[in-house]
Amino acid sequence: MIDIYITGHRNPDLDSVCSAAAYAVLKNRIDPENRYIPVRPGHLSESAKRILASLEITPPPYKRDIFPKVRDVMLSYDEEIDIDESLSVLAHAYSENNPSATPVFDDGEFAGLVSVDDIAAWMLNHLSEEGTVVSVPSIRETMRDQAEVFDADDLFEDAKSVFYSSSKRGIAVFDDGKYTGYVTRRCFLNTPSYKVILVDHNEAGQSIRGIETATVVEIVDHHRLDAVRTDLPIFIDAEPLGSTCTIVYQLFLRNGVVPDPETAKLLLTGIIADTLILKSPTTTAVDVNAAEALSSICGVVTEEFGLAMFSNTEGLKTRDPETAITSDFKMYSEKGVKVGIGQCEVTTLEDLSEYRDAYLDALETVRKKNGLDWAVLMITNVLNEHSVLLCTDFKANRRLSYKHIEGLVYDMPGVLSRKKQLLPEVLFAIGS
């Protein structure tokens, strides 16, 4: 079976992680020939963690990158050969597989690798000293220095470079300080590549680190297309809906599969989160119908489910400003201007004055760290459908159509969607 990873974008939100997890359920159901593994390439915000915990949903495991690693090519050896065995016990293995190196053990503990070079060197040295070989030595007698080792998570290319400058035929691989396998030169003849399905994004810059080394086999998304390049045609389902989870639900239906209650809860959570309880202007009739159908499977009332979800949203006053800003932060480039847009959901804006200045300072820090010209943060009161916008100092601020409150703060009544409402306004301000 081939492992195929399903991943959302690098700053994961609820739609991203829920669509990845739910789509893995469907793919494993309809394609038993492969193994589909949902992962998240970034850390969840505290609010997202609290919401998932309240719903008893376990998020996909964290996977930092998909660069090829040593663990992807390392070998194992079924037979455990003791270091004090006669060299003759290796004869059968060499006649069968002609291995260049073989792992050996000392009382069950890994002792090292014995290579054909070790054996040849011992033989030649012995002949030069004794003139003949009258007995077969033990493996221990033939083994040489075992200094070099790899970690299982060492990058493939780094390990390849080290190996090719080494005289060794084989190098042991350790994982968390324990022997786990070994590699030989043959392991590095072909570069391995992960297979990946992208959900809730399609741009390489937003994807898991190392995506350029992977083979993208599918894309399921509801954003604009600036898709990663592929060598072959792939399945793409990109629809202008309010949530990627809605698309995944449609894929369940197209494949004749009814989501189980747990998977339905995953999908409903993503839809409610991304459409802000079906109030966002990105919400479509398809999203509403999907939410109602999934609510029925879960045995909940859609609006009550959504209100309970967002009641677990953490207020911004108690959060680290920079962490909160970058937890859902996307970067764009328009006419040579690099802009970053963040969004945070809250249940009240009454306490804005208590944390506004700290978040403006943090927003400027985020701008500098990411080499941006302009950074903005939309803080959205989900319950009252009202947002405010915090901005860094930039000439496009004066072109925004929103009401100026004070300093670098703007009022945005009725604005809920970054993608459909704020982004077009920001791009217009840059281009004006």
C-alpha positions in Angstrom: 0.0 0.0 0.0 1.2 3.5 -0.8 0.8 6.3 1.8 -0.9 9.4 0.5 -1.0 12.4 2.7 -4.0 14.8 2.8 -3.0 18.2 4.0 -4.6 21.6 4.3 -2.7 24.9 4.3 0.3 25.9 6.5 -1.7 28.0 9.0 -4.5 25.5 9.6 -8.0 26.6 10.4 -11.0 24.4 11.2 -12.1 24.0 7.6 -8.6 22.9 6.6 -8.1 20.2 9.3 -11.7 19.0 9.2 -11.8 18.6 5.4 -8.4 16.8 5.5 -9.6 14.4 8.1 -13.0 13.8 6.5 -11.6 13.3 3.0 -9.2 10.7 4.4 -12.2 8.8 5.7 -13.9 8.8 2.2 -10.7 8.0 0.3 -9.8 5.0 2.6 -13.4 3.8 2.1 -13.4 3.9 -1.7 -9.8 3.1 -2.4 -8.5 0.3 -0.2 -5.4 -0.1 -2.4 -3.8 2.9 -0.8 -3.6 4.4 2.7 -4.8 8.0 3.1 -3.3 9.9 6.0 -4.6 13.3 7.1 -2.0 15.7 8.5 -1.7 19.4 9.4 1.5 21.3 8.4 1.1 23.9 11.1 -0.1 24.4 14.7 -3.7 25.2 15.5 -4.7 28.4 17.2 -5.8 28.1 20.8 -9.4 28.9 19.8 -9.4 26.0 17.2 -8.0 23.7 19.9 -10.7 24.6 22.3 -13.5 24.2 19.8 -12.2 20.8 18.7 -11.7 19.7 22.3 -15.3 20.8 23.2 -16.6 18.7 20.3 -14.3 15.7 21.2 -12.6 15.9 17.8 -9.0 14.8 17.6 -7.2 16.9 14.9 -4.9 15.3 12.3 -1.3 14.8 13.5 1.3 17.5 12.9 3.7 16.9 10.0 6.3 19.6 9.6 7.3 18.8 6.0 7.4 16.2 3.3 11.0 16.5 2.2 12.3 13.0 1.5 14.0 11.6 4.6 16.5 8.8 5.3 13.6 6.8 6.9 12.0 6.7 3.5 14.8 4.6 2.0 16.3 2.8 4.9 16.5 -1.0 5.0 15.8 -3.6 7.6 17.2 -7.1 8.1 14.8 -9.8 9.2 17.5 -12.2 10.6 19.3 -11.1 13.8 22.9 -12.2 13.5 25.1 -12.1 16.6 28.5 -10.4 16.4 30.3 -13.5 17.8 28.9 -15.8 15.2 31.3 -17.3 12.6 31.6 -15.3 9.4 30.3 -18.4 7.6 26.7 -17.6 8.8 26.8 -14.6 6.4 27.7 -16.8 3.5 24.1 -17.7 2.7 22.9 -14.1 2.8 25.7 -13.0 0.5 24.9 -15.8 -2.0 21.2 -14.9 -1.9 21.1 -11.1 -1.9 24.7 -10.0 -2.3 24.3 -7.3 0.4 27.1 -4.7 0.7 26.5 -4.4 4.5 24.7 -6.4 7.1 23.6 -5.4 10.6 24.8 -7.5 13.5 23.9 -7.6 17.2 25.6 -8.2 20.5 23.3 -9.9 23.0 20.3 -8.4 21.3 21.8 -4.8 21.1 22.8 -3.3 17.8 26.6 -3.6 17.4 27.2 -2.2 13.9 27.3 -3.1 10.3 29.7 -5.6 8.8 30.5 -4.8 5.1 32.1 -6.7 2.3 35.0 -4.2 2.6 35.5 -5.2 6.2 35.7 -8.9 5.3 38.0 -8.2 2.3 40.3 -6.0 4.4 40.5 -8.7 7.2 41.2 -11.4 4.6 44.0 -9.4 2.9 45.6 -8.4 6.1 45.5 -11.9 7.5 47.0 -13.3 4.3 49.8 -10.7 4.3 50.7 -11.6 7.9 50.0 -15.3 8.0 50.2 -16.3 4.3 47.1 -18.5 4.7 43.7 -18.7 6.3 43.3 -21.8 8.4 40.0 -20.9 10.2 37.0 -18.8 9.6 36.9 -15.7 11.9 34.0 -14.4 13.9 32.1 -11.4 12.7 33.5 -9.3 15.6 37.1 -9.9 14.3 36.3 -8.5 10.9 34.3 -5.4 11.8 35.9 -2.0 11.5 35.0 1.5 12.9 31.3 2.3 13.2 31.6 6.0 13.9 29.1 7.4 11.3 25.3 7.2 11.8 22.3 8.9 10.4 19.1 10.0 12.1 15.9 8.7 10.5 14.7 12.2 9.9 17.9 13.5 8.2 17.0 14.9 4.8 17.6 12.5 1.9 19.8 14.9 0.0 21.9 15.8 3.0 22.5 12.1 3.8 23.2 11.4 0.2 25.9 14.0 0.1 27.5 12.7 3.3 27.3 9.1 2.1 29.0 9.9 -1.2 31.9 11.5 0.6 32.2 8.5 2.9 34.2 5.3 2.3 31.5 3.3 4.1 29.3 0.7 2.3 26.6 1.1 4.9 25.6 3.5 7.6 23.3 2.7 10.5 20.1 4.7 11.0 18.8 5.7 14.5 15.5 7.1 15.6 15.1 8.7 19.0 18.5 7.2 19.9 17.6 3.7 19.0 18.8 1.6 16.0 16.0 1.4 13.4 17.6 0.3 10.2 20.5 1.0 7.8 21.3 2.5 4.4 23.6 1.5 1.6 24.7 3.4 -1.5 21.9 1.7 -3.5 19.3 3.4 -1.3 20.3 6.8 -2.8 20.1 5.9 -6.5 16.5 7.2 -6.8 15.0 10.1 -4.8 11.7 9.2 -3.1 8.7 11.3 -3.5 5.6 11.6 -1.3 2.1 11.6 -2.8 -0.1 14.4 -1.5 -3.7 15.6 -1.8 -4.2 19.3 -1.1 -7.4 20.5 0.5 -8.5 24.1 1.3 -5.6 25.5 -0.7 -3.8 25.0 -4.0 -0.8 27.4 -3.8 2.7 26.0 -3.1 3.5 29.0 -0.9 0.6 28.1 1.4 1.3 24.4 1.5 3.3 22.0 3.6 7.0 22.5 3.4 8.7 20.4 0.8 5.6 20.4 -1.5 7.9 21.0 -4.5 9.5 17.6 -3.9 6.1 15.8 -3.8 3.7 14.4 -6.3 0.3 16.2 -6.0 -2.4 13.8 -7.0 -5.6 15.7 -6.2 -6.7 19.2 -5.2 -10.0 19.9 -3.4 -10.5 23.7 -2.7 -12.8 26.7 -2.7 -10.2 29.4 -3.3 -8.9 31.1 -6.4 -6.6 28.9 -8.5 -2.9 29.5 -8.5 -2.2 25.8 -8.4 1.1 24.0 -8.0 2.5 22.6 -11.2 1.9 18.9 -11.9 3.6 16.6 -14.4 0.4 14.7 -15.2 -3.3 15.5 -15.2 -4.9 15.2 -11.8 -8.3 15.3 -10.2 -9.3 18.9 -9.2 -12.5 19.9 -7.5 -12.5 23.6 -7.1 -15.9 25.2 -6.4 -17.0 28.7 -5.3 -18.6 27.4 -2.1 -18.3 28.7 1.5 -16.3 25.7 2.8 -14.0 23.0 1.5 -16.0 20.7 3.9 -19.0 21.3 1.7 -17.1 20.0 -1.3 -15.9 17.0 0.6 -19.5 16.2 1.6 -20.5 16.5 -2.1 -17.8 14.0 -2.9 -19.2 11.6 -0.3 -22.6 11.8 -2.1 -21.1 11.4 -5.6 -19.4 8.2 -4.4 -22.6 6.9 -2.8 -21.2 7.0 0.7 -23.1 8.5 3.7 -20.8 10.0 6.3 -20.9 8.3 9.7 -21.9 10.6 12.6 -18.3 11.4 13.6 -17.3 12.3 10.1 -20.5 14.3 9.7 -19.5 16.3 12.8 -16.1 16.9 11.3 -17.7 18.3 8.1 -20.3 20.3 9.9 -17.6 21.9 12.1 -15.6 23.0 9.0 -18.7 24.4 7.3 -19.9 26.3 10.3 -16.4 27.7 11.0 -15.7 28.9 7.5 -19.1 30.3 6.8 -19.4 31.9 10.3 -22.6 30.0 11.1 -23.8 30.3 7.5 -23.7 34.2 7.8 -20.7 34.9 5.6 -21.4 36.3 2.1 -19.4 33.3 0.8 -22.2 31.0 2.0 -24.2 29.4 -0.8 -27.4 27.3 -0.9 -25.2 24.3 -1.3 -23.4 25.1 2.0 -26.8 25.5 3.8 -28.2 22.3 2.4 -25.0 20.4 3.4 -25.0 21.8 6.9 -28.7 20.8 7.4 -28.0 17.3 6.1 -25.0 16.9 8.3 -26.8 18.3 11.3 -29.4 15.7 10.8 -26.8 12.9 10.7 -25.2 14.3 13.9 -28.5 14.8 15.7 -27.9 18.6 16.3 -29.5 21.9 15.4 -27.3 23.8 13.0 -27.5 27.3 14.6 -27.3 25.9 18.2 -24.2 23.8 17.2 -22.6 26.9 15.7 -23.3 29.2 18.7 -21.9 26.5 21.0 -18.8 26.2 18.8 -18.0 29.9 18.8 -18.7 30.3 22.5 -15.4 28.4 22.9 -13.5 31.1 20.9 -10.8 32.6 23.1 -10.8 36.4 23.5 -7.8 38.3 22.0 -7.0 40.1 25.2 -5.6 36.9 26.8 -3.7 35.7 23.7 -0.2 36.4 22.5 -0.8 39.0 19.8 1.8 37.8 17.2 0.6 34.2 17.6 -3.0 35.2 17.2 -2.3 37.2 14.1 -0.3 34.5 12.4 -2.7 31.7 13.3 -4.8 32.5 10.2 -2.6 34.8 8.0 -2.4 34.7 4.3 0.0 36.6 2.0 -0.7 37.9 -1.5 1.2 39.9 -4.1 -0.5 42.5 -6.3 1.3 45.0 -8.6 4.6 44.5 -6.8 3.0 45.0 -3.4 3.3 42.2 -0.8 0.4 42.2 1.6 -0.6 39.9 4.5 -4.2 39.6 5.7 -5.1 37.9 9.0 -8.4 37.2 10.5 -9.5 36.5 14.1 -13.0 35.6 15.3 -14.3 36.9 18.6 -17.7 37.1 20.3 -17.4 40.7 21.3 -15.6 43.9 20.2 -16.4 45.8 23.4 -12.9 45.1 24.8 -11.0 46.2 21.6 -9.4 49.2 23.3 -7.8 46.9 25.9 -5.6 45.1 23.3 -5.7 47.2 20.2 -2.3 48.8 20.6 -0.5 45.6 21.4 -2.0 44.0 18.3 -1.0 47.0 16.1 2.6 46.6 17.4 2.5 42.9 16.7 1.1 43.4 13.3 4.1 45.6 12.4 6.4 42.9 13.7 4.7 40.3 11.5 5.0 42.6 8.5 8.7 43.0 9.0 9.4 39.3 9.6 7.6 38.3 6.4 9.1 41.1 4.2 5.7 42.6 3.5 4.8 46.1 2.4 1.4 46.1 4.2 -0.3 43.9 6.8 -3.8 44.1 8.0 -5.9 42.1 10.6 -9.6 41.7 10.5 -11.2 41.1 13.9 -14.7 39.7 13.4 -17.5 39.5 15.9 -19.2 36.4 14.6 -22.4 36.9 16.6 -23.1 40.5 15.6 -21.7 40.3 12.0 -19.3 43.2 12.6 -15.6 43.6 12.0 -12.8 46.1 12.6 -9.6 46.3 10.7 -6.2 47.0 12.1 -3.5 48.1 9.6 0.2 48.8 9.5 1.2 52.2 8.1 1.0 52.1 4.3 -0.2 54.6 1.6 -3.1 52.3 0.6 -4.8 52.8 4.0 -6.3 56.1 2.8 -7.9 54.4 -0.2 -9.9 52.0 1.9 -13.6 52.6 1.8 -14.2 51.7 5.5 -15.0 54.3 8.1 -11.8 55.5 9.9 -12.1 55.2 13.6 -8.7 56.4 14.8 -5.1 55.9 14.0 -4.7 52.7 12.0 -8.1 51.3 12.9 -11.2 51.1 10.6 -14.8 50.1 11.2 -16.3 47.3 9.0 -20.0 46.7 9.8 -21.4 43.7 7.9 -18.0 42.5 6.7 -17.3 38.9 7.6 -15.4 37.4 4.7 -11.7 37.9 4.1 -11.9 36.2 0.7 -15.0 37.8 -0.7 -15.2 41.2 1.0 -11.8 42.3 2.5 -9.4 40.9 -0.2 -11.1 42.7 -3.1 -11.1 45.9 -1.1 -7.4 45.5 -0.3 -6.4 44.7 -3.9 -8.5 47.7 -5.1 -6.7 50.0 -2.6 -3.3 48.7 -3.8 -4.2 49.2 -7.5 -5.8 52.6 -7.2 
